[in-house]
């Protein structure tokens, strides 16, 4: 780092994104992207909006915000769109965490949570998952602070029931509960019906996964008008034009073609379950994933080795260095053809290692 870098951030450990290699073509199962392209209407909307790039985007994203409100049965004042769900999560850390309201989240979850806490200089506490990799919501009882809960959780893919999350929200009326539903469309229950019931619930969604728009950077937050107003204050204090014209147009078009994305999510879930069954037949231990990825380990081959050998063979999966999950790998669900190749190569690796 330079000698000009402030002490405030000198000790910061940044988030490590999944590999995006350019040197060769891989079967890419490491960053939870959709294996399907955007719908035709999205591509057409982006091309049309590109003709107007000389103009600023609408800072209120009125058309997109209204479309999302109608899609989810809410008022426009209950919706805020952002530059990916990451921006909105960061706003939530800024808005609802301080010395008296520390951030609370699982020790194995989205890797950006501790980074946001450090960047915004707010205290945080990581609560351990149980031996089965489940979030123990009862551990949050009585703890002051703002809860950040990915549901389904990442990288485990395990989802909590709405009734369990509602109990958490009900027991914490004076603090915000942020539910990160990035992967909810692949088989989990959504807490969205609770938004009008609880003023302390904020739900954050993304277009990156089930709507095939990871490269567009579009997310949205849903909550009470007061919570959304808080986030808007931060948006207008940092980047009023946070969603560009083409992304906004793509977001609207995707909602018009929702059936396409719903069918794709169903296909991903079916492919996930078939792949999970095949891996179990090979001796893998897996969590019960309700997301677009699998979390797995094999007793005979550690996660780092499996990741390295598959990469040498042109297949990228995700391995994490964190001690508790170092033996595990996360495998994005691709097309059926991609998963067949992955399974074939994985079986070869196991044979070579005597498994």
C-alpha positions in Angstrom: 0.0 0.0 0.0 1.1 3.6 -0.5 2.3 5.8 2.4 -0.8 7.9 1.8 -3.3 5.1 2.6 -5.1 6.1 5.8 -4.7 4.1 9.0 -8.5 3.7 9.0 -8.3 1.1 6.3 -4.8 -0.1 6.6 -5.8 -3.3 8.3 -8.8 -4.0 6.2 -9.1 -7.4 4.6 -11.1 -6.9 1.4 -13.7 -9.3 0.0 -12.3 -11.9 -2.4 -14.6 -12.3 -5.4 -14.8 -15.6 -7.4 -12.2 -16.0 -10.1 -13.0 -14.5 -13.5 -10.1 -15.9 -15.5 -9.4 -14.7 -19.0 -6.5 -16.9 -20.0 -8.6 -19.9 -21.1 -12.1 -21.1 -21.4 -13.5 -23.0 -18.3 -16.7 -24.7 -17.4 -17.4 -22.0 -14.9 -19.1 -23.3 -11.7 -17.5 -20.9 -9.2 -19.5 -17.7 -8.9 -23.2 -18.7 -8.9 -24.0 -17.1 -12.2 -27.0 -18.3 -14.2 -26.2 -20.8 -17.0 -28.9 -19.2 -19.1 -28.7 -15.9 -21.0 -31.1 -13.0 -20.4 -34.4 -13.3 -22.1 -34.7 -11.8 -25.6 -36.7 -8.8 -24.4 -33.9 -7.9 -22.0 -31.3 -7.8 -24.8 -33.6 -5.7 -27.0 -34.3 -3.3 -24.2 -30.6 -2.8 -23.4 -29.9 -2.2 -27.1 -32.6 0.4 -27.4 -31.6 2.2 -24.2 -28.0 2.4 -25.3 -29.1 5.0 -27.8 -29.7 7.4 -25.0 -26.5 7.1 -23.0 -25.7 10.8 -23.4 -28.4 11.4 -20.8 -28.2 10.7 -17.1 -30.4 7.9 -15.8 -33.4 8.7 -13.7 -32.1 9.0 -10.1 -35.5 7.7 -8.8 -35.6 4.8 -11.2 -39.3 5.4 -11.2 -40.4 3.0 -13.9 -38.3 0.1 -12.6 -39.3 0.9 -9.0 -43.0 0.9 -9.9 -42.7 -2.3 -11.9 -41.0 -4.0 -8.9 -43.7 -2.7 -6.5 -46.4 -4.1 -8.7 -44.6 -7.4 -9.1 -44.4 -7.9 -5.3 -47.6 -6.2 -4.2 -46.1 -3.2 -2.5 -46.1 0.6 -2.8 -43.4 2.4 -4.6 -42.2 3.9 -1.4 -41.4 0.4 -0.2 -38.8 -0.3 -2.9 -35.3 0.9 -3.6 -33.1 -0.3 -6.4 -29.3 -0.3 -6.3 -26.1 -1.1 -8.0 -26.4 -4.8 -7.2 -27.6 -6.1 -3.9 -24.1 -5.4 -2.5 -24.7 -1.6 -2.6 -27.9 -2.0 -0.7 -26.3 -4.3 1.9 -23.6 -1.7 2.4 -26.3 1.0 2.9 -28.0 -1.2 5.5 -24.7 -1.5 7.4 -24.3 2.3 7.2 -27.9 3.0 8.2 -28.6 0.5 10.9 -25.3 -0.3 12.7 -23.3 1.7 15.1 -21.6 1.3 18.5 -25.0 0.6 20.2 -26.3 -1.5 17.3 -23.5 -3.9 16.3 -23.9 -6.2 13.2 -24.8 -9.8 13.9 -24.4 -12.6 11.4 -23.3 -16.2 11.1 -19.6 -17.1 11.1 -20.1 -19.0 7.8 -22.1 -16.8 5.5 -21.7 -14.2 2.8 -18.0 -13.0 2.9 -18.9 -9.4 2.4 -20.7 -9.0 5.7 -17.5 -8.6 7.9 -16.0 -6.4 5.2 -19.0 -4.0 5.3 -18.7 -3.9 9.1 -15.0 -3.1 8.9 -15.4 -0.5 6.2 -18.1 1.3 8.1 -16.2 0.9 11.4 -19.1 -0.8 13.2 -18.6 -3.6 15.7 -19.8 -7.0 14.7 -20.3 -10.4 16.0 -20.2 -13.7 14.1 -22.3 -16.4 15.6 -21.3 -20.0 14.8 -23.4 -22.4 12.8 -24.2 -25.7 14.4 -22.4 -28.9 13.5 -24.8 -29.5 10.7 -24.0 -26.1 9.2 -27.4 -24.7 10.2 -28.0 -21.1 11.5 -29.1 -21.2 15.1 -31.6 -18.3 15.3 -32.1 -18.9 19.0 -28.5 -17.7 19.5 -29.5 -14.2 18.5 -32.1 -14.0 21.3 -31.4 -11.0 23.6 -28.4 -9.8 21.7 -28.4 -6.1 20.8 -27.8 -5.3 17.2 -28.8 -5.5 13.6 -29.2 -9.1 12.2 -28.0 -9.9 8.7 -29.4 -13.2 7.6 -28.7 -14.7 4.1 -31.6 -17.1 3.4 -30.7 -19.5 1.8 -27.4 -19.1 3.5 -24.2 -18.9 1.4 -22.1 -21.0 1.0 -24.1 -23.7 2.7 -27.3 -23.2 0.7 -29.4 -24.2 3.7 -32.7 -22.2 4.1 -34.7 -21.4 7.2 -38.5 -21.5 7.3 -40.5 -18.3 7.2 -42.0 -19.1 10.6 -38.6 -19.3 12.2 -37.5 -16.0 10.7 -40.7 -14.3 11.7 -40.2 -15.4 15.3 -36.7 -13.7 15.2 -38.2 -10.5 13.7 -41.1 -10.5 16.3 -38.6 -10.9 19.2 -36.5 -7.9 18.0 -39.0 -5.1 17.6 -36.4 -2.4 18.3 -33.8 -3.5 15.9 -33.6 -4.2 12.1 -33.5 -7.7 10.7 -32.0 -7.7 7.1 -32.9 -10.8 5.2 -30.7 -11.3 2.1 -32.7 -13.4 -0.4 -30.2 -13.6 -3.2 -31.0 -17.3 -3.8 -34.6 -17.6 -2.7 -36.0 -18.3 -6.2 -34.4 -21.8 -6.3 -36.6 -23.5 -3.7 -36.7 -21.5 -0.4 -39.6 -19.6 1.2 -39.6 -15.8 1.0 -40.3 -13.5 3.9 -41.8 -10.9 1.6 -45.3 -11.4 2.9 -44.1 -10.1 6.3 -42.9 -6.7 5.0 -46.2 -5.0 5.6 -46.5 -6.6 9.1 -43.1 -5.7 10.6 -41.5 -2.2 10.3 -38.1 -3.7 11.3 -37.8 -6.1 8.3 -35.7 -5.3 5.3 -35.6 -7.8 2.4 -32.8 -7.5 -0.2 -32.9 -9.3 -3.5 -30.8 -9.4 -6.7 -31.2 -9.9 -10.4 -27.8 -11.6 -10.5 -28.9 -15.2 -9.9 -32.3 -16.2 -11.1 -32.7 -13.4 -13.5 -29.4 -13.9 -15.4 -28.1 -10.4 -14.9 -25.0 -10.7 -12.8 -23.1 -8.5 -15.3 -25.7 -5.8 -15.1 -25.4 -5.1 -11.4 -29.0 -4.7 -10.2 -30.5 -5.3 -6.8 -33.5 -4.1 -4.9 -34.6 -3.6 -1.3 -38.1 -4.1 0.0 -39.3 -2.8 3.4 -41.3 -0.2 5.2 -41.4 3.3 3.7 -39.3 4.5 6.7 -36.5 2.0 6.2 -36.4 2.6 2.5 -36.3 6.3 3.2 -33.2 5.8 5.4 -31.5 3.9 2.6 -32.5 6.7 0.1 -30.8 9.3 2.3 -27.5 7.4 2.0 -28.0 6.8 -1.8 -28.5 10.5 -2.4 -25.5 11.2 -0.2 -23.2 9.0 -2.2 -24.4 8.2 -5.8 -27.8 9.5 -6.9 -27.5 7.9 -10.4 -26.6 4.5 -9.0 -28.5 2.5 -11.6 -27.6 3.2 -15.2 -30.1 3.5 -18.1 -29.4 0.1 -19.7 -29.6 -1.8 -16.4 -32.9 -0.1 -15.5 -34.4 -1.0 -18.9 -33.1 -4.6 -18.5 -34.7 -4.9 -15.1 -38.1 -3.7 -16.4 -38.0 -6.1 -19.4 -37.0 -9.0 -17.2 -40.2 -8.5 -15.1 -42.3 -8.6 -18.2 -40.8 -12.0 -19.1 -40.9 -13.5 -15.6 -42.2 -16.9 -16.9 -38.8 -17.4 -18.7 -36.8 -16.8 -15.5 -39.2 -18.9 -13.4 -38.8 -21.8 -15.7 -35.0 -21.4 -15.7 -34.9 -21.4 -11.9 -37.0 -24.6 -11.9 -34.6 -26.2 -14.3 -31.6 -25.2 -12.2 -33.2 -26.7 -9.1 -33.9 -30.0 -10.9 -30.3 -30.1 -12.2 -29.1 -29.3 -8.7 -31.0 -32.2 -7.1 -29.8 -34.7 -9.8 -26.2 -33.6 -9.3 -26.5 -33.8 -5.6 -27.7 -37.4 -5.8 -24.8 -38.3 -8.1 -22.3 -36.8 -5.7 -23.8 -38.6 -2.8 -23.4 -41.9 -4.8 -19.7 -41.0 -5.0 -19.4 -40.7 -1.3 -19.7 -36.9 -0.9 -21.4 -35.3 2.1 -23.7 -32.4 1.1 -25.8 -29.8 2.8 -29.5 -29.6 1.9 -29.1 -26.7 -0.6 -32.1 -24.7 -1.7 -29.9 -22.4 -3.8 -28.3 -22.5 -7.3 -25.2 -24.2 -5.9 -24.1 -27.2 -3.9 -21.8 -27.3 -0.8 -20.0 -30.6 -0.6 -17.0 -32.4 0.8 -15.4 -35.9 0.3 -13.7 -37.8 3.1 -10.9 -38.9 0.8 -10.1 -35.7 -1.1 -9.8 -32.3 0.6 -11.5 -29.3 -0.9 -8.3 -27.5 -1.9 -7.1 -30.6 -3.9 -10.4 -31.1 -5.6 -10.5 -27.4 -6.6 -6.9 -27.5 -7.9 -7.2 -30.7 -9.9 -10.5 -29.7 -11.5 -9.2 -26.3 -12.4 -6.3 -28.0 -14.2 -8.9 -29.9 -16.2 -10.8 -26.8 -17.2 -13.5 -26.8 -14.5 -13.8 -24.0 -11.9 -15.5 -24.5 -8.6 -15.1 -22.4 -5.4 -12.9 -23.3 -2.4 -12.7 -21.2 0.8 -9.6 -21.0 3.0 -11.6 -20.4 6.2 -10.5 -23.2 8.5 -14.0 -24.6 9.4 -14.9 -25.1 5.7 -11.5 -25.7 4.2 -12.5 -29.3 3.3 -15.6 -28.2 1.5 -16.2 -26.8 -2.0 -19.1 -24.8 -3.5 -20.3 -25.9 -6.9 -22.5 -23.6 -9.0 -25.2 -25.5 -10.9 -24.7 -25.0 -14.6 -26.4 -26.7 -17.5 -27.1 -30.4 -17.5 -24.3 -30.8 -20.0 -21.8 -28.9 -17.8 -22.8 -30.8 -14.8 -22.3 -34.1 -16.6 -18.7 -33.1 -17.5 -18.1 -32.0 -13.9 -19.4 -35.3 -12.5 -17.3 -37.3 -15.0 -14.1 -35.5 -14.1 -14.8 -35.6 -10.4 -15.2 -39.3 -10.5 -11.9 -39.6 -12.3 -10.2 -37.5 -9.6 -11.7 -39.7 -6.8 -10.4 -42.8 -8.6 -6.9 -41.3 -9.0 -6.9 -40.5 -5.3 -8.0 -44.0 -4.3 -11.5 -43.0 -3.2 
